Amino acid sequence: MTLKTLPTPSTSNPQIREYTTAVDKGYNSVFVVATETGWNVSLAGSQKRIGSFTNKAQALIEAKKQATTHKSSLFVFEKTGELVKTV
């Protein structure tokens, strides 16, 4: 079996452009999650956290900055693990 390289889709197609943008946003999504010692802010798919904060308000400020910088969505979770806000 030989591998075949597929052609790169044209970005002039609006549907492909929208799809690509949505996928990129998903990869760059910012998460605010409670831990035993406070709140962590991290990017989706990354093992590394952006920051660790003692209170939720500080974490939200940083998360909003990161979401704006990465032009991505922001997901905020409660201590119970319940998703409470998507921006």
N, C-alpha and C positions, 0 to 999 in steps of 0.2 A: 504494500500500500504506500503510495506517495502522497505527501502533503501538498496541497495546492494553496497558494496565497490568494486570498480574495481581494478584489479591488476595493480601495477605500471609497466609501459612499460619498457622493457629492453633498457638500454643505449648502449648495444653492437650493436644495429641496427643503421646503419649510417643515415638513413632517420629520425628516431626519434631523434637522437642526433642533427642533423642539425636543425630540427624543434624547439627543446627545446632551442638551442642556439639563434635562431632568436627571439623567444618569449622573452627570457631573455634580449636580447639587446633592444627590443622594450620597455620593462618596465624600462630600465635604460637610455633611450635616454635623452640627454641634450638639452635644448632649450635656445636660446638667443632671448629675446623679448623686444621691446621698450615699455617704459612707459612714463607717462607725465614728470617724473623727471629724466629719464635716461634709463638704460638698466638692465634687470633682467636676471639672469641665474638660471635655475631650472631643476629638474629631472621630467620626465614624470610621471604622476599619483600622484605627490606630491603637496600638497598645500603650502609646505614650499619652499621658494627660497634659492638657494645656496648662492647668493650674489646679491647686487644691486650696479651698477656702474654709474658714471656720463658720461662716454663715451663708445662707442661701442668697441674700441680697448681693453680697460681694460676687458670688459665683455668677449670678444673673447679669451683672454689669459686664463682667469679662466675656461671658458667653455671647451677649448681644454684640459686643465689639468684634468678636471672632466671626460670628455669623455674617456681619456686615462686610468684614474684610474678605471672607471666602465666598460671599454672595450665595449663602446657603441657608437651609432651614435650621431652626432651633427647636430642640425637643427638651422639655423639662419634666422630670420625674419626681414624684413624692418619695418620702422615706419608705413607703410601702411598696414601691416599685411601679406604682400606677402612673401612667402618662397623664399629666394634667394640663399641659399646654404645648401647642405647636405654633411657632411663629414663622 
